Every structure is written in structure tokens, then in C-alpha cells.
Amino acid sequence: MGGEAFPIDRPVVLAYFPSWSENWVSSGQGSKLRDIPSFVNHIFLSFGKPNLRYEKGSYDLSDTGIEVPYDGCTLKESVSVLRAKGINVILSVGGETFWRDESSYDIDYQQIKDLVDDIGFAGIDWDFEPDGSLQQIGNALNINRFISFFKESRKLMPREEGYLLACAPAGVGALGGQFNDDPESPYRFDQRNALTGETDALLYQGTQPTSGINLFGFGSTGHMIPVIQAVGDEIDLIAFQGYNTGASTNRKIMYDAYAHYANQYGFVIAAGVHYPPEPWGPFYEYTHENVADLSQHIYSHPNRGERKDGIMIWQLLLAGSESSSYSYLHLASKVLNGATEEQAIQQANEFDFEPYSGGATGCEAGVGGSLSLCERPVYVSTNQYPNAGTEVVYNCQIWQNKWWINPNELPGDNDGWEKVGACVEGEVCD
């Protein structure tokens, strides 16, 4: 069952997990996804297509955009492994590649919810990058689209049933822009010089090192202001992309601007960082030191005393010779929970993975109706069955695969399936 998210009652330590980078899962073994340690408490699994198509109960991922190398039943098991560690796994919808044409906006919200419910996701993250970037996200059409995403998905996925709704907007989205501004905000456009101590000489020179003046000059600056004002109380988590924002050394101001609205509307913030190098540039590099400094700024922010805000990273599996995205998040988690920056930096790489040790919940558990017979999942022709020893029901018989089975390799027609018994449940098989 989807929803039933863990409440956000501790600092958010969040990472994007690219589904296309997942391991094959062999019987009894873990995976890159299943082995995530529990100091990471939120995962954005990327990416589902906005116009995904999914039939409830099918566990068929073929038209969802999700690119794990296994079927939906195995993904359900993986999500249940992370849930057992206290991790909210949220389906990230969109990304850079899935907003390329008008067909992207043919959204069937019910089918998104059906996928969330079947796999056991805690909710969805709207990763809205129209035309594959954030440059046009602040125009009237895209602002109205963004608002609609939250209105329509919240109707079907209410907060009281445990569904989280998140988004990953531009880092500059809450600063006042030339076209999207808020005269009531201390971070409004006409305060840019006072806030940064800089003139407008480099306002539109994003690649020049500044103390923040050029953050006010992007096309995406301010785009979240009208969205928050319209549906801010429907949003649980804003994990802003505090990267690919040029060469400004002032990254804290982006968090501060979102914090201004979080205090009014009640959502939680995760400041997004990027494991180096950033794709655009690189003009700025996140390091252990400045991630620790940013985390301390968040932890000690005078107006965010509940200390639920945190850090997001793109993406979890990136690594270098002496650090990794994991080490960035590990030190951030320490600072966000009260450790000193020095301690956290020293201990950044002192963590262990948590390999899968059994107990996952697959399709056979908690699924009623015709989806499960004789305590086994019903065979689905569009699914892969990668794990040898998987048992399914097909034509009133119980079958077990001897090796990897591809879609449409039917029991009885393919030598990879072995008949192991009869099933006499259900209307047809009684």
C-alpha cells in the first residue's frame, strides 16, 4: 500500500537514486538500492514519466519510465526493504528528459496513484523541468501547470492518508525575480543589493563569482513564489536544486528565501547540493567543508527551530577517490543532528552499508483479489522474473523459474519454467 509515509520528524537527509543505475537482484542478495544505510532517511527514486501508464495490480513497469533492471514485484520488495529501515521512498516524476513535448502533460493522476500504491511509495516528487531545463519554468503557463500538479495529485493522495507531496524546484525559486516577485518578502527583488552588498554590475552574469547578486538574475528566479502562494499548504517537502546556479559563492541565501515561506506554509526544506562536478560549468564545487557549513546554517537557523530541514544530493551513487555522495550526506546528517562541523568532516567516510538480510514484502503479501492465488503471485506476461526459484500461478498450475525469464516467456511454453504443483483457488481454478 502506498502512502503511510513516516512523518518528517527529524532532519531530512535525502538523495536521488537513479533507477537506471540499480543492480540486478539475485536470489538472497542485496542491491545498490536495498543496501542504502538508514542515515539516509528519504529517497527520490528517479524518474517516472509524467504521462506514465500503469495498470493497477499488473506490476508492469514498462510504460512508467522507471528503469530498474527487474519487474515491479522486485521493486516492491526493494521499497519494503528501505521502509523497514525507516526510509521514505518517493517516486520522482519528471526530471530533465521527460518534459520534452506536449505529450508529457497528458497526465493520468489515478494511474500515478495506482503505481504509488502497488509499489509502496510514500508519495511523489514533482521534478518539473519544462523543455528539459528550468529556464522557462517561471512563465505563466508553467507556473499554472506546477500549481495544477499539486492540486490534482493531492485530491487523490491526501495528507491524512500518509501521502507525501514534494518538489525539486530551482534553487533561486524563492528569491524575488524581475518577473516573479513578492513585495512582502525580505528576499524581494528590490532588496537584492542590500542582501548581497553588491551592485547590479553582475546581476545577469551567472558564471561570475559573486556574493549572490547574480542569483537574482536567472530566468527561474522567483518561479516558486506564485506556486507556494497558491498551493504551499499542499506541499510537504521542497528539495530545491541548489546547484547549476552559476558561480555565486552564497548558497545559504537560497535556503533562507525558502525558509521565509516554509514558516508561513508549513513545508519542510532540503537544500540541494551536487556531488562534483556540476553539469553546467563547473563554476562552483560542493565539498565536505561547505556542505558542513551549509548544514550548520540550516541547523542553527533562528526561524527554523524544529530542525526538520536538511540536505538533498544529486545523486546518491556518485563518488571520487576520497569521497562520495554518501560521505556528503553522512557528514550532513551528523551536523544536522548536533555534531560539530569538524567532527562531521573527520567522520564523513565512517559509515557502513546495510545489506539486505531478508524479510522483504513482495507481490504475494497484502495483495488480494485475482493478483494472488495459493499464496503466490499470478503470472504477469509483461513482467521479467530475474530471480531463479520464483513461484507463480498460471493456468491453475504453480510454476517455478529455473533461470532469468523475460516478458512473454510463458509457463508451459518456455523451458525456463518448471511445474511444481496445482492451484485450486479462484473462480477459474476451483
Secondary structure, DSSP 8 states (H G I E B T S, - for coil): ---------S--EEEEEEGGG-----TT---TTTT--TT--EEEEEEE-TT----TT----TTTS---SS-HHHHHHHHHHHHHTT-EEEEEEETTTTTSSGGGG---HHHHHHHHHHHT--EEEEE--GGGSSTTTTSHHHHHHHHHHHHHHHHHS-GGGT-EEEE--BTTTTS--SSS--TTSTT-GGGHHHHHT--GGGTT-TTS--SSGGGGGSTTTTTHHHHHHHHGGG-SEEEEB-SSSTT-S--HHHHHHHHHHHHHH--EEEEEEE-SS-SSTTS----HHHHHHHHHHHHT-TT-TT---EEEEE-TT-B-SS-BHHHHHHHHHHHHTT--HHHHHHTTT--------S----TTSS--GGGEETTEEB--TTS-B-STT-EEEETTEEEEESS-B-TT--BTTBTTEEEEEE---HHHH-
